[in-house]
Amino acid sequence: MKSKSPGYQPGNHWGICDICGFAYRNSQLKKTWDNKVVCDADFEVRHPQDFVRSKEDDQSPKGLVRTEPADVFITNNFPTDGCTDLTSTAGDAVAGCLTAGA
């Protein structure tokens, strides 16, 4: 807002703040990074994080690289009754079929 008698100042004309809308002398206004004309109270500098640039991230593996082997499925061919074959091979025995001393 202008005062009742702002007085004449050569080369220092009146301008309006783009943020608050109040009238200020040209010497009291500043231009922001996004081309707004603002007063001292509404002036903000550009944030430093606006200038951060990322680097390319190469995620390819280095050194010796092998492809993943194909899946191998193992089937156990147990007898249907479960106790006809008394093998003691690891992974082939059936629970409850072995007797002590046999």
Secondary structure, DSSP 4 states (H G I P E B T S, - for coil): ---S-----TT--EEE-TTT--EEEGGG-EE-TTS-EE-TTT--PPPGGGG--PPP------SS--PPPPP--------SSS-S-----TTT--TT---TT-
